[in-house]
Each structure stands twice: as C-alpha cells, then as structure tokens.
Amino acid sequence: MINLVIQVSRYLIIILMALYTLQSYTVFRRTSSRAKEYVFLRQNISMFFIHFIAFAVLFLETMEIQILVFYGAQVIYLAATLVFFRNLYPKASKLLINNMCMLMTIGFIMITRLSYDQSIKQFKIAVAGTILALIIPLIIRKLQVITKMTWAYAFVGIGLLGLVFVAARVTNGAKLALNIGGFSFQASEFVKIVFVFAVAGLLSEARDLRRIVIATGLAAVHVLILVISTDLGSALIFFITYLVMLFVATRNPFLVLAGLLAGAVAAVVAYFRFSHVKVRVEVWLHPFDDYANKGYQICQSLFSIGAGGWLGTGLYQGSPGAIPYAQQDFMFSAITEELGGIFSICLILVCMSCFIMFINIAMKLTNRFYRLVALGLGTTYAMQVFLTVGGGMKMIPLTGVTLPLVSYGGSSVLSTLIMFAIVQGLYMLRRDEEEKDDEKRFKEFQQNQGPRDPSGFGNPGGQY
C-alpha cells in the first residue's frame, strides 16, 4: 500500500508543479486584478498540495512523528509569509512572493529527505530571514540615503572579503566561511548584494571615463580577492554581474567585449597559475578518468540525473545521498533523481520567472541607481542558478555554488531572502511612481477640461 502511495505521489507532484509553473507565465496575460488573484490563489493551492503530498511520503517512509510536527511548523511559516507580505505591502509583487515560497517549499522537502537535522537549521534561518525581509521593503521605499552610500558599500564589501581571505577556515580547498561566536557564515553571499549597490552607485553617474575606470577597478579588486581565496563560483558571479551592469549603464558594447577578453585572459592565466583551477577544468573534461577520487562528485551527479529520467524514482526511492555535499552543491541532481526531469525543468522555469520579474522591474524604474540595483541583483540570481544547474549537468566546471532558496546553506538562504525583499521594495517604488504619474495626468486632464457646469450642459465636449 505504501509503495502504491509513493508511486501515485510522483505523478501528482509533477502535475501540480507543471500547473504552478504554467500559471507563473500565463498570469502575464491576465488584465484584470481579479483574474490575477485567481491565478495566485491556484498557485498557492498547488504549492500546499505538493508540500502535503511530499511530507506524507516522508512520514510513511520514516514513521517518525517529528516529521509531522515539522510539516505543521512549515505550513504555519509559509501561510504567515504569504499573509504578512500581502497585508503589509499590498503593492508587492504576488508572483515573486509565491515563487519565493515555492522554492523554499521544494528546499524544505528535499533537505528533510536528505538530512532532518540540517532541515531544522535551514528552517530556523528561513524564519529569521523572512522576518528581516519583511522590514527591508520599507527601508528601500523610505530611506533615500541608500542611494548616496557608494563608498560605504565598497569599503564594507572589500573589507569583508579581505577578512575572509585572512581569517576564514579552509573548506574543500577554498576559504569561504567565517566563524563568529559559534556561527558560521559565508561572507561572499552578502557581499554580492553590497557589491551591486556599490557598482550601481558608481555607474548611475557614469558620465565620463573616470567613473567607469573606478567602477572597473572596484570590481576587479572584489574578483581578485575571491580568486585568491579560491571561491571561483562567487568570482564568476561578480564578474558577469559587473559586465551586465556596465553595458546597461553605458550602452557601449566595446567595453563589454573588452571585459570579456580580459576575463578570458585571466581565466587562462588562472588555469596555469592556480592548481585548483586546473584540477576543476580537468575533472570537468574527463571526470571518469579519476572516478574514485576527483571525478567522483560529478560522476555521481550524472548517475543521479540519469537514474531519475523524466518522472523520477520517487522520494526515498533513489540514492541522492551518494553524491557528496548533495544538499549544498548538487541539490538539482538530487531533485532530478527523485522528483524527475519534468519537475526539474519546471523548477528552472520558476527560477526564470523570478529573473524575468527582476528585469521587468529594472527596466520600468526611472531612477538609474534603482534600475541598476534591480538589474544587478537579477543577474546575480540568474548566474547562481545557471552555475548550479550547469555544474551538476557537466555543462560547465563545478563552482560550488548553491541553488538559491533550495539548497542547504544558511548564508545563501538569508542573502537570497534579502535580495528578494530589496526587489520587492523596488517594485513598490515603481508602483508608487506609476500612481504619481496617473495622478499628475488626471490633474492635467481636469485642468484642460475647465470648470464643470452643474447643469451638465455647459461642458458638452468634456468627460462628464
């Protein structure tokens, strides 16, 4: 009986995920607010059903009451997140809120399946991060001073990365995390947000070559520290993010081409200069040549993806735990094995939906600083998704980057929640601008109509 439930659950989860994903895109075709609300409601129903079915399977497989208690706590958290965001910020993007909750739901399911203890830690950090995220949109909307702190952002970012380089412990050959008061956090996850603000401050006033050179030097310092610390994934994210922001700020393709050329030269130098870079490239090209050692991770990842096929093996029916650090670096492979390739494609499409919203918000903002911030955060998010998925599928060399809101990692979850909250604040700024423009046009229209005749006959050509 339990096996039958597990097999049926596979198909139900895939169908519900496909429906949720489809609604993430069809909502753009809806014109009325009521129609959009129905779409968002259906998304919420799909999300909670996926969550319920998955945890029902987890309970049937383990028969541990703590799984049910943990499920109840997650339901309360997800419902509270939806309610508080929508009531505190009626102008917030409901699609971004839904997608944020959906991605965290998938993360809760898979991390609980792989490691209950780690899922408890992730849940606590998610709750704390959400409380913080509820405050950030208000800060973005009310405090104009954040647009004038360019050098503060730069000093904080470089200072934190320098501290990591000097004081961080080495994990798997890279200096990533700082330990403070018994807590470990990965500084680069937070610096990428500060970095975007610093670059936006410089490029938003990029009227001459001097400002561009300063911004390029600032970006180069960040990337260089990360490369020396062997945090290659973060270095690549910072580099690509800067190039995208540079192009949008200057509209000069030659500067971007020069940056890409410099990046290519730097990559070649790094290949011959740093042994860890050379090892990762060689493992990417020929993983099965050293299957038992250096190529073991990527080989197991490919085996997991192949074993899952389109429909997956079902929760607890695969072996994603055979991949070292599956919760952190190979969550996409673990999801594909047990929930299937169709589910994973839908997951990528949900992430793309978030990215589209980020870019849509950026393009409609009139303030150059805010526009560049939204664009930079969107690029950072998209690059992180690409590096995680591409690394697990052997499209690109492994970079050790987590899948935002889905993979295990307190720093990653907290920084991504902050990122989503910042973009929500920018979205509400855009809505505020639209309302002001509408009011201005309405007043101009009234002035052009002239005084209204109470009898109704003195203004035959007007709107009344």
Rosetta blueprint (number, residue, H / E / L):
1 M L
2 I H
3 N H
4 L H
5 V H
6 I H
7 Q H
8 V H
9 S H
10 R H
11 Y H
12 L H
13 I H
14 I H
15 I H
16 L H
17 M H
18 A H
19 L H
20 Y H
21 T H
22 L H
23 Q H
24 S H
25 Y H
26 T H
27 V H
28 F H
29 R H
30 R L
31 T L
32 S L
33 S H
34 R H
35 A H
36 K H
37 E H
38 Y H
39 V H
40 F H
41 L H
42 R H
43 Q H
44 N H
45 I H
46 S H
47 M H
48 F H
49 F H
50 I H
51 H H
52 F H
53 I H
54 A H
55 F H
56 A H
57 V H
58 L H
59 F H
60 L H
61 E H
62 T H
63 M L
64 E L
65 I H
66 Q H
67 I H
68 L H
69 V H
70 F H
71 Y H
72 G H
73 A H
74 Q H
75 V H
76 I H
77 Y H
78 L H
79 A H
80 A H
81 T H
82 L H
83 V H
84 F H
85 F H
86 R H
87 N H
88 L H
89 Y L
90 P L
91 K L
92 A L
93 S L
94 K H
95 L H
96 L H
97 I H
98 N H
99 N H
100 M H
101 C H
102 M H
103 L H
104 M H
105 T H
106 I H
107 G H
108 F H
109 I H
110 M H
111 I H
112 T H
113 R H
114 L H
115 S L
116 Y H
117 D H
118 Q H
119 S H
120 I H
121 K H
122 Q H
123 F H
124 K H
125 I H
126 A H
127 V H
128 A H
129 G H
130 T H
131 I H
132 L H
133 A H
134 L H
135 I H
136 I H
137 P H
138 L H
139 I H
140 I H
141 R H
142 K H
143 L L
144 Q H
145 V H
146 I H
147 T H
148 K H
149 M L
150 T H
151 W H
152 A H
153 Y H
154 A H
155 F H
156 V H
157 G H
158 I H
159 G H
160 L H
161 L H
162 G H
163 L H
164 V H
165 F H
166 V H
167 A H
168 A L
169 R E
170 V E
171 T E
172 N L
173 G L
174 A E
175 K E
176 L E
177 A E
178 L E
179 N E
180 I E
181 G L
182 G L
183 F E
184 S E
185 F E
186 Q E
187 A H
188 S H
189 E H
190 F H
191 V H
192 K H
193 I H
194 V H
195 F H
196 V H
197 F H
198 A H
199 V H
200 A H
201 G H
202 L H
203 L H
204 S L
205 E L
206 A L
207 R L
208 D L
209 L H
210 R H
211 R H
212 I H
213 V H
214 I H
215 A H
216 T H
217 G H
218 L H
219 A H
220 A H
221 V H
222 H H
223 V H
224 L H
225 I H
226 L H
227 V H
228 I H
229 S L
230 T L
231 D L
232 L H
233 G H
234 S H
235 A H
236 L H
237 I H
238 F H
239 F H
240 I H
241 T H
242 Y H
243 L H
244 V H
245 M H
246 L H
247 F H
248 V H
249 A H
250 T H
251 R L
252 N L
253 P H
254 F H
255 L H
256 V H
257 L H
258 A H
259 G H
260 L H
261 L H
262 A H
263 G H
264 A H
265 V H
266 A H
267 A H
268 V H
269 V H
270 A H
271 Y H
272 F H
273 R H
274 F L
275 S H
276 H H
277 V H
278 K H
279 V H
280 R H
281 V H
282 E H
283 V H
284 W H
285 L H
286 H L
287 P H
288 F H
289 D H
290 D H
291 Y L
292 A L
293 N L
294 K L
295 G L
296 Y H
297 Q H
298 I H
299 C H
300 Q H
301 S H
302 L H
303 F H
304 S H
305 I H
306 G H
307 A H
308 G H
309 G L
310 W L
311 L L
312 G L
313 T L
314 G L
315 L L
316 Y L
317 Q L
318 G L
319 S L
320 P H
321 G H
322 A H
323 I L
324 P L
325 Y L
326 A L
327 Q L
328 Q L
329 D L
330 F L
331 M H
332 F H
333 S H
334 A H
335 I H
336 T H
337 E H
338 E H
339 L H
340 G L
341 G H
342 I H
343 F H
344 S H
345 I H
346 C H
347 L H
348 I H
349 L H
350 V H
351 C H
352 M H
353 S H
354 C H
355 F H
356 I H
357 M H
358 F H
359 I H
360 N H
361 I H
362 A H
363 M H
364 K H
365 L L
366 T L
367 N L
368 R H
369 F H
370 Y H
371 R H
372 L H
373 V H
374 A H
375 L H
376 G H
377 L H
378 G H
379 T H
380 T H
381 Y H
382 A H
383 M H
384 Q H
385 V H
386 F H
387 L H
388 T H
389 V H
390 G H
391 G H
392 G H
393 M L
394 K L
395 M L
396 I L
397 P L
398 L L
399 T L
400 G L
401 V L
402 T L
403 L L
404 P L
405 L L
406 V L
407 S L
408 Y L
409 G L
410 G H
411 S H
412 S H
413 V H
414 L H
415 S H
416 T H
417 L H
418 I H
419 M H
420 F H
421 A H
422 I H
423 V H
424 Q H
425 G H
426 L H
427 Y H
428 M H
429 L H
430 R H
431 R H
432 D H
433 E H
434 E H
435 E H
436 K H
437 D H
438 D H
439 E H
440 K H
441 R H
442 F H
443 K H
444 E H
445 F H
446 Q H
447 Q H
448 N H
449 Q H
450 G L
451 P L
452 R L
453 D L
454 P L
455 S L
456 G L
457 F L
458 G L
459 N L
460 P L
461 G L
462 G L
463 Q L
464 Y L
